[in-house]
């Protein structure tokens, strides 16, 4: 049986990330030896832990990239994982530090991902789906899924700029309720996202001027702070108006959202653990300088409306120290592990290979050998390897990702 080993992981410096040591990614990257120095002017957006080619983790004791190590030691993935996913690690674990909004986006399901990859391989560079979970490390904000239709209708009726953008005919159908609500919301959203950029920009300016003059209660109702912040980050971008269609969600540390195929979303601010199927397929429609594909997004998006609270994804307790987030896909699960000081305990043995990151604390990990782990350290644990954790004088805060088999 293979033993566990430490990984050196890859950092992405996207411009929506936090700068320098304000970034959790930077803090963990420096503490864990993934970077050696900090540039306080640099963006530190994502820490990637896994075997995706755009940001491959490296086996510290050999210098091999993780994919190459798996080629030589594929049995470490576990029999059930190999039967389902072949000789590939099926998930990518990340830490994100977000200072300005990511794009309005959806991820295609497996069939659509294969189709898009075949037709547009330069844009959609792999044939895999990309369901994902985000677990807040700090206070976290995002947009997730369509609001209840009553809320959307209220905003569309009460905000006069939508009349100029959408037109009276579609709004009349929404008010009268004579057309299937799902269809009419889809048509309205498509009209918004494909409207002339000059018209969008004019109406953003008009709406911003109006909501800035409102009293505090009405500013809150119309999400004035969020609207103006998005316009500051992405001036005149149609994505600013999406806040009146999508649920605005605020998470506290430990809370999570799951984003299945075709669920529209955008992360806005905060730090989180993110885990996903091993893919980088994203269909974008706003709040971005990257490729936009409104036609595809509107064709595949799930337009069902639901309250924000239904978008929360809850973990289940596995033991005194472990909360398991188990989404309805086989590609990944995430265990959130909190171990008190001066404790020796056995981690739950997993049937598939896992990756562990220490968010805070120091501990000794005993497998076939021993490793001293501390904040930011990342290790690969082969399938079925039993490991023991010994903590010292502080809490140890860990996340562990593995195939959901």
C-alpha positions as CSV (number, residue, x, y, z in Angstrom):
1,X,0.0,0.0,0.0
2,X,1.2,3.5,-0.8
3,X,1.7,6.0,2.0
4,X,0.4,9.6,2.3
5,X,2.7,12.4,1.0
6,X,2.8,16.2,0.9
7,X,1.8,18.3,-2.2
8,X,3.0,21.6,-3.4
9,X,0.0,23.3,-5.0
10,X,-0.7,25.9,-7.7
11,X,-1.9,29.4,-7.1
12,X,-4.0,31.3,-9.7
13,X,-3.5,35.1,-9.7
14,X,-6.9,36.2,-11.3
15,X,-7.7,39.9,-10.9
16,X,-10.9,39.3,-8.9
17,X,-8.7,37.8,-6.1
18,X,-7.6,39.5,-2.9
19,X,-4.2,41.1,-2.8
20,X,-1.2,40.0,-0.6
21,X,-1.8,38.8,2.9
22,X,-5.4,40.0,2.8
23,X,-6.0,36.9,0.8
24,X,-6.6,33.6,2.5
25,X,-5.1,31.9,-0.5
26,X,-1.9,33.9,0.0
27,X,-1.9,33.2,3.8
28,X,-2.2,29.4,3.2
29,X,0.1,29.5,0.2
30,X,2.9,31.1,2.2
31,X,2.4,29.0,5.4
32,X,2.1,25.8,3.4
33,X,5.2,26.3,1.2
34,X,3.3,26.7,-2.0
35,X,4.9,30.1,-2.5
36,X,8.1,31.5,-1.0
37,X,7.5,35.2,-1.0
38,X,4.5,37.5,-0.9
39,X,3.9,40.4,-3.3
40,X,1.4,42.7,-1.6
41,X,0.5,44.2,-5.0
42,X,-0.3,40.7,-6.5
43,X,-3.7,39.1,-6.6
44,X,-4.0,35.7,-4.9
45,X,-7.3,34.2,-6.1
46,X,-7.3,30.4,-6.0
47,X,-5.2,27.6,-4.6
48,X,-5.7,24.5,-6.7
49,X,-5.2,21.0,-5.2
50,X,-5.4,18.2,-7.6
51,X,-4.5,16.9,-11.1
52,X,-6.1,19.3,-13.5
53,X,-3.5,20.1,-16.2
54,X,-3.9,23.9,-15.9
55,X,-2.7,23.9,-12.3
56,X,-1.2,20.6,-11.4
57,X,-0.1,19.8,-7.9
58,X,3.5,18.5,-7.4
59,X,4.6,15.6,-5.2
60,X,7.1,17.3,-2.9
61,X,9.4,14.4,-2.2
62,X,9.9,13.4,-5.8
63,X,9.1,16.5,-8.0
64,X,6.6,14.5,-10.1
65,X,3.3,16.1,-11.0
66,X,0.4,14.4,-9.3
67,X,-1.0,13.0,-12.6
68,X,2.3,11.3,-13.4
69,X,2.5,9.9,-9.9
70,X,-1.0,8.5,-10.3
71,X,0.0,6.9,-13.6
72,X,2.7,5.0,-11.8
73,X,0.5,4.3,-8.7
74,X,-3.1,4.2,-9.9
75,X,-4.1,1.6,-7.3
76,X,-3.9,4.5,-4.8
77,X,-7.1,5.9,-6.3
78,X,-9.1,2.9,-5.0
79,X,-10.9,0.1,-6.8
80,X,-14.3,1.9,-6.7
81,X,-12.9,5.1,-8.1
82,X,-11.0,3.4,-10.9
83,X,-14.2,1.5,-11.8
84,X,-16.1,4.7,-12.1
85,X,-13.5,7.3,-13.3
86,X,-10.6,5.3,-14.7
87,X,-7.1,6.1,-13.7
88,X,-7.9,9.8,-13.0
89,X,-8.5,11.8,-9.8
90,X,-12.1,12.9,-10.4
91,X,-12.2,16.1,-8.3
92,X,-10.3,19.4,-7.9
93,X,-10.2,21.0,-4.4
94,X,-9.6,24.7,-4.1
95,X,-9.4,27.6,-1.8
96,X,-10.9,30.9,-3.2
97,X,-10.2,34.5,-2.0
98,X,-12.7,36.8,-3.7
99,X,-12.4,40.6,-3.7
100,X,-14.6,41.4,-6.7
101,X,-17.4,39.4,-8.3
102,X,-16.8,36.4,-10.5
103,X,-18.9,36.1,-13.7
104,X,-22.5,35.3,-14.0
105,X,-22.2,31.7,-15.1
106,X,-23.5,28.1,-15.3
107,X,-21.8,24.8,-15.7
108,X,-23.1,22.3,-18.3
109,X,-24.2,18.8,-17.6
110,X,-22.1,15.9,-18.9
111,X,-23.9,15.5,-22.2
112,X,-23.8,19.2,-23.0
113,X,-20.1,19.4,-21.9
114,X,-19.2,16.7,-24.4
115,X,-21.2,18.5,-27.1
116,X,-19.6,21.9,-26.4
117,X,-16.1,20.4,-26.2
118,X,-16.6,18.7,-29.6
119,X,-18.0,21.9,-31.2
120,X,-15.8,24.6,-29.5
121,X,-12.7,22.9,-28.1
122,X,-10.8,26.1,-27.9
123,X,-13.4,27.5,-25.5
124,X,-14.7,24.4,-23.7
125,X,-11.4,22.5,-23.3
126,X,-12.6,19.3,-21.7
127,X,-15.7,17.1,-22.0
128,X,-16.6,16.9,-18.3
129,X,-19.3,18.4,-16.3
130,X,-18.5,20.7,-13.4
131,X,-20.8,20.5,-10.4
132,X,-19.3,22.2,-7.4
133,X,-19.7,23.0,-3.7
134,X,-18.6,26.2,-1.9
135,X,-18.1,26.1,1.9
136,X,-17.5,29.5,3.5
137,X,-14.3,30.1,5.4
138,X,-15.3,33.7,6.1
139,X,-18.5,35.8,5.6
140,X,-19.3,35.0,2.0
141,X,-21.6,36.5,-0.6
142,X,-22.9,35.2,-3.8
143,X,-25.8,34.9,-6.3
144,X,-27.3,31.5,-6.7
145,X,-30.4,30.3,-8.6
146,X,-33.4,32.2,-9.7
147,X,-35.5,34.0,-7.1
148,X,-39.1,33.0,-6.5
149,X,-41.1,34.4,-9.4
150,X,-43.0,36.8,-7.1
151,X,-39.8,38.5,-6.2
152,X,-38.6,38.8,-9.8
153,X,-42.0,40.2,-10.8
154,X,-41.9,42.8,-8.0
155,X,-38.5,44.1,-9.1
156,X,-39.4,44.1,-12.8
157,X,-42.7,46.0,-12.1
158,X,-41.2,48.5,-9.6
159,X,-38.0,49.3,-11.4
160,X,-38.9,51.5,-14.4
161,X,-35.6,50.9,-16.2
162,X,-36.8,47.4,-17.0
163,X,-39.6,48.8,-19.1
164,X,-37.0,50.4,-21.4
165,X,-34.9,47.3,-21.6
166,X,-37.4,44.5,-21.6
167,X,-40.4,46.2,-23.3
168,X,-44.0,46.5,-22.1
169,X,-45.2,43.4,-24.0
170,X,-43.1,40.9,-22.0
171,X,-43.7,42.7,-18.7
172,X,-47.5,42.7,-19.4
173,X,-47.4,38.9,-19.9
174,X,-45.5,38.5,-16.6
175,X,-48.1,40.7,-14.7
176,X,-51.1,39.0,-16.2
177,X,-49.7,35.5,-15.6
178,X,-51.3,34.2,-18.9
179,X,-48.0,32.5,-19.9
180,X,-46.1,29.8,-18.1
181,X,-44.0,31.7,-15.6
182,X,-40.8,29.7,-16.3
183,X,-41.1,30.5,-20.0
184,X,-41.8,34.2,-19.5
185,X,-38.9,34.6,-17.0
186,X,-36.6,32.8,-19.5
187,X,-37.7,35.1,-22.3
188,X,-37.3,38.2,-20.2
189,X,-33.9,37.1,-19.0
190,X,-32.8,36.4,-22.5
191,X,-34.0,39.8,-23.6
192,X,-32.1,41.5,-20.8
193,X,-28.8,39.6,-21.5
194,X,-28.9,40.3,-25.3
195,X,-30.0,43.9,-25.2
196,X,-27.9,46.7,-26.7
197,X,-25.0,47.5,-24.5
198,X,-25.7,51.3,-24.8
199,X,-29.2,50.8,-23.6
200,X,-28.0,48.7,-20.7
201,X,-25.4,51.3,-19.7
202,X,-27.9,54.1,-19.9
203,X,-30.3,52.3,-17.7
204,X,-27.7,51.2,-15.2
205,X,-26.7,54.9,-14.8
206,X,-30.4,55.9,-14.5
207,X,-31.2,53.2,-11.9
208,X,-28.0,53.9,-9.9
209,X,-28.8,57.6,-9.7
210,X,-32.3,56.8,-8.4
211,X,-31.5,54.2,-5.8
212,X,-28.7,56.4,-4.4
213,X,-31.4,59.0,-3.5
214,X,-33.6,56.5,-1.6
215,X,-33.9,56.2,2.2
216,X,-32.0,53.4,3.9
217,X,-35.0,51.0,4.0
218,X,-35.6,51.3,0.2
219,X,-31.9,51.1,-0.6
220,X,-31.8,47.8,1.2
221,X,-34.9,46.6,-0.7
222,X,-33.4,47.4,-4.1
223,X,-29.9,46.1,-3.1
224,X,-28.4,49.5,-3.8
225,X,-25.0,48.8,-2.2
226,X,-24.6,45.6,-4.2
227,X,-25.8,47.2,-7.5
228,X,-23.4,50.1,-7.2
229,X,-20.5,47.8,-6.2
230,X,-21.0,45.6,-9.2
231,X,-21.2,48.7,-11.5
232,X,-17.9,49.9,-9.9
233,X,-16.2,46.6,-10.6
234,X,-17.8,46.1,-14.1
235,X,-19.1,49.5,-15.3
236,X,-22.2,49.3,-17.4
237,X,-22.3,45.5,-17.4
238,X,-25.6,43.8,-17.8
239,X,-24.7,41.5,-14.9
240,X,-25.5,44.4,-12.6
241,X,-29.2,43.8,-13.3
242,X,-29.0,40.1,-12.6
243,X,-29.2,40.7,-8.9
244,X,-33.0,41.2,-9.4
245,X,-33.3,37.8,-10.9
246,X,-30.9,35.7,-8.8
247,X,-31.0,35.0,-5.1
248,X,-28.5,37.1,-3.1
249,X,-27.0,34.8,-0.5
250,X,-24.8,35.5,2.5
251,X,-23.0,32.6,4.1
252,X,-21.3,32.5,7.5
253,X,-18.2,30.3,8.0
254,X,-19.1,26.6,7.7
255,X,-22.3,27.2,5.6
256,X,-22.3,25.8,2.1
257,X,-24.1,26.0,-1.3
258,X,-24.1,23.3,-3.9
259,X,-24.2,24.3,-7.6
260,X,-25.4,21.5,-9.8
261,X,-25.5,21.6,-13.6
262,X,-27.2,24.5,-15.2
263,X,-27.7,26.5,-11.9
264,X,-26.8,30.2,-12.6
265,X,-24.5,31.7,-10.0
266,X,-21.8,34.2,-9.3
267,X,-19.5,34.5,-6.3
268,X,-19.2,38.1,-5.1
269,X,-17.0,38.4,-2.0
270,X,-15.3,36.3,0.7
271,X,-13.2,33.2,1.2
272,X,-14.3,29.6,0.7
273,X,-13.4,26.0,0.1
274,X,-14.5,24.9,-3.3
275,X,-14.6,21.4,-4.6
276,X,-15.7,20.3,-8.1
277,X,-15.6,17.6,-10.7
278,X,-12.3,17.8,-12.5
279,X,-13.2,20.3,-15.2
280,X,-12.9,23.9,-16.1
281,X,-16.0,24.2,-18.2
282,X,-17.8,27.6,-17.6
283,X,-20.5,29.2,-19.7
284,X,-20.5,33.0,-18.9
285,X,-22.9,35.8,-19.6
286,X,-21.8,38.9,-17.6
287,X,-19.5,40.4,-15.0
288,X,-16.5,39.3,-16.9
289,X,-13.9,40.2,-19.5
290,X,-13.7,36.5,-20.5
291,X,-15.6,34.8,-23.3
292,X,-19.4,35.3,-23.1
293,X,-21.9,32.8,-24.5
294,X,-25.3,34.1,-23.8
295,X,-27.1,31.8,-26.3
296,X,-25.7,28.6,-24.7
297,X,-26.2,29.9,-21.1
298,X,-29.9,30.7,-21.7
299,X,-30.4,27.4,-23.5
300,X,-29.1,25.3,-20.7
301,X,-30.0,27.4,-17.6
302,X,-32.4,26.1,-15.0
303,X,-34.9,28.9,-14.7
304,X,-36.9,27.4,-11.8
305,X,-37.5,29.9,-9.0
306,X,-36.9,29.1,-5.4
307,X,-36.2,31.0,-2.1
308,X,-32.6,31.7,-1.1
309,X,-32.8,29.5,2.0
310,X,-33.4,26.4,-0.2
311,X,-30.1,27.0,-1.9
312,X,-28.2,26.2,1.3
313,X,-26.5,22.8,1.3
314,X,-26.2,21.1,4.7
315,X,-23.6,18.6,5.9
316,X,-24.3,15.6,8.1
317,X,-22.4,14.6,11.1
318,X,-20.2,11.5,10.7
319,X,-18.6,11.6,14.2
320,X,-17.7,14.1,16.9
321,X,-15.2,15.9,14.7
322,X,-16.4,15.4,11.1
323,X,-19.2,17.0,9.1
324,X,-19.7,15.5,5.6
325,X,-20.9,17.5,2.6
326,X,-22.2,14.8,0.2
327,X,-23.6,16.2,-3.0
328,X,-25.7,14.1,-5.5
329,X,-22.8,13.4,-7.8
330,X,-20.1,10.7,-7.6
331,X,-17.2,12.9,-8.4
332,X,-16.6,14.4,-4.9
333,X,-17.6,14.7,-1.2
334,X,-16.0,17.1,1.3
335,X,-15.4,16.4,4.9
336,X,-15.0,19.4,7.3
337,X,-13.0,18.2,10.3
338,X,-12.5,20.2,13.5
339,X,-10.3,18.5,16.2
340,X,-9.8,20.0,19.7
341,X,-6.4,20.5,21.3
342,X,-4.6,17.5,22.9
343,X,-6.6,14.9,21.1
344,X,-5.6,11.7,19.3
345,X,-8.2,10.4,16.9
346,X,-8.6,8.2,13.8
347,X,-9.8,9.9,10.7
348,X,-12.6,8.0,8.9
349,X,-10.9,5.7,6.4
350,X,-12.1,6.5,2.8
351,X,-12.6,4.0,0.0
352,X,-11.1,6.5,-2.5
353,X,-8.0,8.7,-2.5
354,X,-8.3,12.0,-0.8
355,X,-6.6,15.4,-0.5
356,X,-6.4,17.1,2.8
357,X,-5.6,20.8,3.6
358,X,-5.0,22.2,7.0
359,X,-6.7,25.6,7.3
360,X,-5.4,26.3,10.9
361,X,-3.4,24.5,13.5
362,X,-0.6,22.0,13.9
363,X,-0.8,18.3,14.2
364,X,1.0,15.0,13.7
365,X,-0.4,12.6,11.1
366,X,0.4,8.9,11.4
367,X,-0.1,6.6,8.4
368,X,2.5,4.1,7.4
369,X,4.9,6.9,8.4
370,X,4.5,10.2,10.3
371,X,4.1,13.7,9.0
372,X,4.0,17.0,10.9
373,X,1.3,19.1,9.4
374,X,0.6,22.8,10.0
375,X,-1.5,25.6,8.5
376,X,-1.5,25.5,4.7
377,X,0.0,22.1,4.3
378,X,-1.7,19.8,1.8
379,X,-1.3,16.0,1.6
380,X,-2.5,13.2,-0.7
381,X,-3.9,10.2,1.1
382,X,-4.3,6.9,-0.8
383,X,-7.5,4.9,-0.7
384,X,-8.1,2.8,2.3
385,X,-5.1,4.2,4.2
386,X,-6.0,4.5,7.9
387,X,-4.5,7.7,9.4
388,X,-4.4,9.0,12.9
389,X,-4.3,12.7,13.9
390,X,-2.6,13.9,17.1
391,X,-3.3,17.6,18.0
392,X,-1.3,19.8,20.3
393,X,-2.3,23.0,22.1
394,X,-4.7,24.4,19.6
395,X,-7.7,23.4,17.5
396,X,-6.9,21.9,14.1
397,X,-9.2,22.8,11.2
398,X,-9.1,20.5,8.2
399,X,-10.9,20.0,4.9
400,X,-10.7,16.6,3.1
401,X,-12.0,15.9,-0.4
402,X,-12.5,12.5,-2.0
403,X,-14.7,10.7,-4.6
404,X,-18.3,10.3,-3.4
405,X,-18.4,6.5,-3.8
